[in-house]
Each structure stands twice: as structure tokens, then as C-alpha cells.
């Protein structure tokens, strides 16, 4: 049974215990009004702190902020005003900071609960808050809205919410702009992974929602964590790590993931596949929160790369027209490098991606865009042609061409 914070007697102090499941890990001083962590009062179990945090608690404040909804998300401030909540962190605190990403939560020292009573893996949750956050709910309603939801602890700019369908948890991302293309891009990426034979990816499906009388596409992705496995984004590993001057951020991630239990060859293979498919799809947003690893707390180690996910900001979704062929090697990205083509320098085995299985992929992508997005057919055709150009570049890469040198090949 889920307890609402309003239905419980709240501790009078601002001291909270950082917990992982039922383990007491640290004592924190928290501003209950803003949800901000003010200080680390004590560390009980340094080895159980979130990965990337030092034994003295350095990094906990940043970790806490990073799991919240960003203030810049469209419509979020209006939701906070409607709910009478001061900040994104205090909204998260109303659900004890629980999420479907990991097993951490904050308990006021004046309350006594267990993980088994509260966690979102085992207990249903209201979709009211998530509906407000995605525009499905009305901000002029006088009814009470439950703020107890894992949707309060999902970062990223797109409007999204956790939903339960058939006892399974799914993340729903609503795509109201850019012809709804971001949602369809996830489906296109799923088809790419299927065709290539890659196993470690999140399979997205398309759903439809009605907002203000208009139908929009949205993506649904199944939960890839569990009561046994936590997601650790790459950002969490590297946030407090001092990268040596002669080491790239890419190699630092490989080093840290290896130190926490993964095999280096497995890390490199996964990252290289991700770089290759991101290049093919012109995914410009592979920042350090959009990839990572799965952590088994019982074994105290990373056990695998997290499945490839979040490829919505791809295929020139926010550009009116796709660029000319000559500009395809000048795409700016948010990732290890500033230019997309420069990312290919990290790929040691370009044959990880089986291009022979993707001959019909541009046509399939065009078909999916025409079926599910709101864009004109001419745009879908242009995007498919862009994918074909990217395939040609990858074929050159597999032949040993260093295409980041931007030689004129045609």
C-alpha cells in the first residue's frame, strides 16, 4: 500500500535518511520547502552511496538534483504553480524521492517505513501527476491530485510520465511538436536494432494520446530496471572524476565502468555500436544521461551496459528541411565530441553494425514516418534519402576511409 505524505505525520526536523531499499546510508539535512539537500550530516555506509559519490558524501547533492524534472521542461512551472509546490526537488520529495531508475529514497527521521511498503516496482501509482506533466490533465480542475508518482523523478526535456499497462511499467513520452517525429524516431530506432540483430536495446512502440481535442503520437518504452538492477547513467560515474589531461571523456567512461565490474571489451562494443547507429540516425543528443550501465547492488558491480534508449532527437527532427549532402558531416551533437562525425574516431570495429541487413531500412523508416507522424510525405521522403546517404558514409568507414577528414567522396 502506498502512503501519501499528506496522510502521514511528517517529522518536525529537516533531517532525512538516505536509504537504498531498507539500508540506512547517510543522514542528510534537507530543506523541506525546496527539497534541496543542505548538508551531509553523517555517512553510515559509504560503500552503498550512489556510484560516483565519494566516501565523504561529495556528489550526493548533484546526484539528487540530476534525478529531478528540469525546470526548463515545457509547462512544468505551470504544473508546480497549480499544485502549490515550490520546486522540482520538493515535488520529488513528496514521493520520498523514489523512482523507477534505482532503489534510493529519502525518509524523514520522524517517519518509519520500509521499501516493501512504498516502492513503485511492487505498488501501483496514480497517473494524475503524470497526466498533468504531459498535458493530458487539466490545470483548471478543483479536484485533489496525487503527487505520489515516479513521474516526479524522470529527468529530460520531453514531457513524459510512467504508466502501468497490464501490470507492466512503461515510460510514455508525448511528442506534440515537430510533427510528432520524436516519438516515431524511437520506433524507427527500434526497427534498426531489430534488423541489425542487436539484442541490447529498449523496444519502443507507438501509442496515441488526445490533448485539447487533437491526437498526437507518443512513444511507450518498457521499464529496463528492476527490484534487482539499477540504472547508473554515465554522468553519475564521471561527475566527480578528475579526468587526466591525456584522457578523453570516452576513455574515462570505459575506465570507470571497467573499475566497477564491466569487461572492457563489452563496454567498447556497446559504445561503438551506439555511436554507429546514432550516426546513421543523426541522433544529436547522446549526452551522458542518455546512456549508462546496470548495477547489481547485491554483487556491488556493474553487470551490463544499459540497453540503447532515447533516440528521439534524431533524423533532423527540429529542422525545417534536411541538409544538403555536403553538410551531412557537419552535424553538431551533445556527446563526447561536438561534431557527430568526430565520434566515429572512437569506433575500432565499424563492422559491429551489419550494413547488409539495412538495405531496406531507409524505405522502412519512410513508411513509419508516413504512418505515424503528422509530417508531409515529402519530408518523410527527404529523411529517408538522408538515411541512405548516412549508410553510404558508413560503407566507406567499413572500407577504411577516415570520413571525419571530410574528403569529397562523390
C-alpha positions in Angstrom: 0.0 0.0 0.0 1.3 3.4 -0.9 1.2 6.1 1.8 0.6 9.7 0.8 2.9 12.2 2.5 -0.1 14.2 3.4 -1.6 11.2 5.2 1.4 10.7 7.4 2.7 12.6 10.3 5.7 14.4 9.0 8.8 14.7 11.1 9.3 18.1 12.6 13.0 18.3 11.6 14.6 18.7 8.3 16.8 15.7 8.7 16.3 12.8 6.3 17.9 9.4 5.9 19.2 8.5 2.5 18.2 4.8 2.0 18.7 2.1 -0.6 15.8 -0.3 -0.1 16.0 -0.8 3.7 19.6 0.2 4.2 20.3 3.5 6.1 23.2 5.0 4.1 23.5 8.7 5.2 21.9 11.4 7.3 21.1 14.5 5.4 19.8 17.9 6.2 17.1 18.8 3.7 15.1 22.0 3.2 11.6 20.5 3.2 10.1 23.5 1.4 12.5 23.5 -1.5 13.6 19.8 -1.4 17.3 20.8 -1.6 19.9 18.9 0.3 21.6 21.5 2.5 24.4 19.3 4.1 25.6 15.8 4.7 25.4 15.2 8.5 26.7 11.7 8.6 27.7 8.7 6.4 26.7 5.3 7.7 27.5 3.1 4.7 30.0 4.7 2.3 30.1 1.7 0.0 26.3 2.0 -0.6 26.3 5.6 -1.8 25.3 6.2 -5.4 28.1 5.3 -7.7 30.3 8.3 -8.5 29.8 9.8 -5.0 32.9 9.9 -2.8 33.0 8.3 0.7 32.6 11.7 2.4 29.3 12.3 0.5 30.7 14.6 -2.1 28.4 14.3 -5.2 25.2 13.5 -3.3 23.7 17.0 -3.8 24.4 16.8 -7.6 23.0 13.3 -7.8 19.8 14.4 -6.1 19.3 17.3 -8.5 20.0 15.2 -11.5 17.1 12.8 -10.9 14.5 15.6 -10.9 12.4 17.1 -13.7 14.4 20.0 -15.1 12.9 23.4 -14.6 13.2 24.1 -18.3 10.7 21.4 -19.3 7.8 22.9 -21.2 4.8 23.5 -19.0 6.5 22.3 -15.8 6.3 25.6 -13.9 2.6 25.8 -14.5 2.2 22.4 -13.0 4.2 23.4 -9.9 2.1 26.5 -9.5 -1.2 24.6 -9.9 0.0 22.0 -7.3 1.3 24.7 -4.9 4.7 23.1 -4.9 7.8 25.2 -4.7 10.4 23.4 -6.7 11.1 20.3 -8.8 13.0 18.9 -5.8 10.2 19.3 -3.3 7.8 17.7 -5.8 10.2 14.7 -5.9 10.3 14.7 -2.1 6.5 14.2 -1.9 7.2 10.7 -3.2 10.2 10.3 -0.9 12.4 10.6 -3.9 11.5 7.1 -5.0 11.9 6.4 -8.7 11.9 3.5 -11.2 15.5 4.2 -12.0 17.1 2.9 -8.8 16.3 1.9 -5.3 17.2 5.1 -3.4 14.8 7.2 -1.4 14.7 9.7 1.4 12.9 9.1 4.7 12.2 11.9 7.2 13.7 10.9 10.6 10.3 11.3 12.2 8.7 8.6 10.0 9.1 4.8 9.8 8.5 3.0 6.6 10.0 0.1 4.6 11.0 -0.3 1.0 8.4 -3.0 0.7 5.6 -0.6 1.7 6.5 2.1 -0.7 8.4 1.1 -3.8 7.0 1.7 -7.3 8.2 -1.7 -8.6 5.7 -3.6 -6.5 2.9 -1.0 -5.9 0.6 0.7 -8.3 0.6 4.5 -8.6 -1.8 7.2 -9.7 -1.3 8.6 -13.2 -2.8 12.0 -12.2 0.6 13.8 -11.8 2.0 12.3 -15.0 -1.1 13.4 -16.9 -0.5 17.0 -15.7 3.1 16.8 -16.7 2.3 15.6 -20.2 -0.6 17.9 -20.9 -3.2 15.1 -20.6 -4.6 16.5 -17.3 -6.4 19.8 -16.8 -4.8 22.6 -14.7 -8.2 24.2 -14.0 -9.6 21.3 -12.1 -10.6 21.7 -8.4 -10.0 18.0 -7.6 -7.1 16.8 -5.4 -4.2 15.4 -7.4 -2.0 12.7 -6.0 1.7 13.7 -6.2 2.9 10.2 -5.3 4.3 9.1 -8.6 7.6 8.0 -10.2 6.9 10.7 -12.9 8.3 13.2 -10.4 11.7 11.7 -10.7 12.2 11.5 -14.5 14.7 13.9 -16.0 14.9 15.2 -19.5 13.3 17.9 -21.5 10.5 16.0 -23.2 7.1 15.7 -21.5 6.9 12.2 -20.1 5.2 10.0 -17.5 5.3 6.5 -16.1 2.2 4.4 -16.7 1.1 0.9 -15.9 -0.3 -1.3 -18.7 -1.2 -4.9 -17.9 0.8 -4.8 -14.7 3.9 -3.6 -16.5 5.6 -0.2 -16.2 6.1 1.9 -19.3 7.6 5.3 -19.9 5.3 7.4 -22.1 6.8 10.4 -23.9 4.4 12.7 -25.6 5.5 14.3 -28.9 3.4 17.4 -29.6 5.9 19.3 -31.7 7.8 18.7 -34.9 5.0 16.6 -36.5 5.3 14.1 -33.6 8.5 12.9 -35.1 10.5 12.4 -31.9 8.1 9.6 -30.9 8.3 7.9 -34.3 12.0 8.2 -34.3 12.1 5.9 -31.3 10.1 3.3 -33.3 12.5 3.7 -36.2 15.5 3.2 -34.0 13.8 0.0 -32.6 13.4 -1.3 -36.2 17.1 -0.5 -36.9 18.2 -2.6 -33.9 15.8 -5.4 -34.9 17.2 -5.5 -38.4 20.8 -5.4 -37.3 20.4 -8.2 -34.9 21.5 -6.2 -31.9 20.0 -7.6 -28.6 20.6 -4.9 -26.0 18.1 -2.2 -26.8 14.8 -0.8 -25.5 11.9 -1.8 -27.8 9.7 1.2 -28.3 6.1 1.1 -29.5 3.8 3.9 -30.7 0.6 5.0 -28.9 -1.7 7.9 -29.4 -3.0 10.5 -26.9 -5.6 13.2 -27.3 -4.7 16.6 -25.9 -7.2 19.5 -26.3 -9.1 17.5 -28.8 -6.1 16.8 -31.1 -4.4 13.4 -31.5 -0.6 13.2 -31.0 1.8 10.3 -31.3 3.7 9.2 -28.2 6.2 6.5 -27.5 6.0 3.7 -25.0 9.1 2.0 -23.6 9.1 -0.8 -21.1 11.0 -0.5 -17.8 14.5 -1.8 -18.1 15.5 -1.7 -14.4 14.0 -4.0 -11.7 14.0 -4.6 -8.0 17.4 -6.2 -8.6 19.0 -3.9 -11.1 19.5 -0.1 -11.0 20.4 2.2 -13.9 23.6 4.2 -13.5 23.9 6.9 -16.1 27.4 7.7 -17.4 27.1 11.2 -16.0 26.8 9.7 -12.5 30.0 7.8 -12.9 32.0 10.7 -14.2 30.6 13.7 -12.4 33.2 13.8 -9.6 36.0 12.0 -11.5 39.1 14.1 -12.4 39.8 13.2 -16.0 43.6 13.2 -16.7 44.7 15.7 -19.3 45.8 13.0 -21.7 42.5 11.1 -21.4 39.2 11.7 -23.3 35.8 11.6 -21.7 35.1 8.5 -23.7 38.1 6.6 -22.3 37.3 7.8 -18.8 33.9 6.2 -19.1 35.5 3.0 -20.3 37.9 3.1 -17.4 35.3 3.8 -14.7 32.9 1.2 -16.0 35.7 -1.4 -16.0 36.7 -0.4 -12.5 33.1 -1.0 -11.3 33.0 -4.5 -12.8 32.4 -4.5 -16.5 34.6 -6.1 -19.1 36.4 -3.5 -21.2 35.7 -5.3 -24.5 32.0 -5.4 -23.7 31.9 -1.7 -22.9 33.7 -0.7 -26.1 31.5 -3.0 -28.3 28.3 -1.4 -26.9 29.5 2.1 -27.1 30.8 1.7 -30.7 27.5 0.1 -31.8 25.7 3.1 -30.2 28.0 5.6 -32.0 27.4 3.9 -35.3 23.7 3.7 -35.1 23.5 7.3 -33.7 25.4 8.4 -36.8 23.1 6.6 -39.1 20.1 8.1 -37.4 21.7 11.5 -36.9 20.9 11.4 -33.2 22.3 14.6 -31.8 21.5 14.1 -28.1 23.6 11.2 -26.8 24.6 13.1 -23.6 25.9 11.4 -20.5 22.4 10.8 -19.1 21.2 9.1 -22.2 23.5 6.0 -21.8 24.9 4.1 -18.9 25.0 0.8 -17.1 23.0 -1.6 -15.0 24.2 -2.1 -11.4 23.6 -5.1 -9.2 23.7 -3.9 -5.6 23.9 -7.4 -4.2 27.1 -8.1 -6.2 28.2 -4.4 -5.9 29.2 -4.2 -9.5 28.0 -3.1 -13.0 26.8 -6.2 -14.8 26.0 -4.9 -18.2 25.6 -1.8 -20.4 22.1 -0.4 -20.2 20.1 -1.1 -23.3 20.2 1.5 -26.0 17.4 4.0 -25.4 16.3 7.6 -26.1 16.9 8.2 -29.8 14.1 10.7 -30.3 16.2 13.8 -31.1 17.3 12.3 -34.4 16.7 12.4 -38.2 16.7 16.3 -38.3 13.5 16.4 -36.2 13.9 20.1 -35.4 15.0 21.3 -38.9 12.6 22.5 -41.5 14.5 20.8 -44.3 17.2 18.1 -44.2 20.6 19.5 -45.0 22.4 19.1 -48.3 24.7 16.1 -48.7 27.8 18.3 -48.3 26.5 19.3 -44.8 26.0 15.7 -43.5 29.4 15.6 -42.0 29.0 18.9 -40.2 26.3 17.9 -37.7 26.7 19.3 -34.2 25.9 16.9 -31.3 25.8 16.8 -27.5 28.1 13.9 -26.6 31.8 13.1 -26.3 32.6 15.3 -29.2 31.0 18.5 -30.6 30.7 17.1 -34.2 28.9 13.9 -35.0 31.5 12.7 -37.5 34.3 13.1 -34.9 32.5 10.5 -32.8 33.5 7.9 -35.3 37.1 8.2 -34.3 36.2 6.1 -31.3 35.0 3.2 -33.4 37.6 0.5 -33.8 35.4 -2.1 -35.4 32.9 -0.5 -37.8 31.7 -3.9 -38.8 29.8 -4.3 -35.5 26.9 -2.8 -37.4 25.8 -5.2 -40.2 25.1 -2.8 -43.0 24.0 -5.7 -45.3 20.9 -6.1 -43.1 19.9 -2.5 -43.6 19.5 -2.2 -47.3 15.7 -1.7 -47.0 15.9 0.4 -43.8 15.5 3.8 -45.4 12.3 2.7 -47.0 11.0 1.2 -43.7 11.8 4.5 -41.9 9.9 6.5 -44.5 7.0 4.1 -44.2 6.9 4.5 -40.4 7.1 8.3 -40.6 4.2 8.4 -43.1 2.1 6.0 -41.0 2.6 7.5 -37.5 3.9 11.1 -37.8 2.0 14.2 -38.8 4.6 15.3 -41.4 4.1 15.8 -45.2 5.2 12.9 -47.3 7.8 15.0 -49.0 9.6 15.4 -45.6 9.5 11.7 -44.9 11.0 11.0 -48.3 13.8 13.5 -47.7 14.6 12.0 -44.3 14.8 8.5 -45.9 17.2 9.9 -48.5 19.3 11.3 -45.7 19.5 7.8 -44.1 20.6 6.4 -47.4 23.4 9.0 -47.5 24.5 8.1 -44.0 24.5 4.4 -45.0 26.9 5.2 -47.9 29.2 7.0 -45.5 29.3 4.0 -43.1 30.1 1.8 -46.0 33.1 4.0 -46.7 34.1 3.8 -43.0 34.0 0.0 -43.2 36.3 0.2 -46.2 38.8 2.0 -44.0 38.0 5.6 -45.0 38.5 8.2 -42.3 35.4 10.1 -43.1 35.9 12.6 -40.3 38.6 14.1 -42.6 35.6 15.2 -44.7 37.2 14.3 -48.0 34.9 14.8 -51.0 33.9 11.3 -52.0 31.2 12.0 -54.6 
